[in-house]
């Protein structure tokens, strides 16, 4: 056809809002789980599984840092999550203000897109996503990647320590058994029954 064709691209604002809401809920659940696993009750002096675990605290802090950071190269009016309605509430809980997000999309949709998808070309000519979507993805990989992620490395260290403890327990059990056999041979079963093994 010789007639001009107009293509209209409509943004799925509802879908984007739902995605951001899901992200906020997932983030809050992760922080809540870490807090639950690391808490200490001073009244009952009860420790949780990961109380005082430095890796758990590092993961928590790195998650918080990544959602608080600004994107280099973008104007201050649209360079962090708070500009699209996502902010910290109560110290470590994210809150999503959907009306603020919709207002940002109405006023500066391209700026919102850049906030999440900005790309730069590195010295080698490779395009790197420096927007928050790329930054968050990279940080999560650093934390969870098999073999090289922080959590994976710590898990291997815990397993190694567990194996070492099991070996020590096995060695101690062997020593105790030998000691008991020696006492049985020296004193007989009746006296050994009443003797402490030390």
Buried (B, 14 or more C-beta within 10 A) or exposed (E): EEEEEEEEEEEEBEEBBEEBBEBBEEBBEEBEEBEEBBEEEEEEEEEBEBEEBEBBEBBBEBBBEBBEBBBEEBEEEBBBBBBBBBBBEEEBEBEBBBEBBBEBBEEBEEBBBBBBEBEEEEEEEEEEBBBBBBBBEBBBEBBEEEEEBBBBEBEEEEEEEEEEEEEEEEEEEEEEEEEEEEBEEEEEEEEBEEEEEE
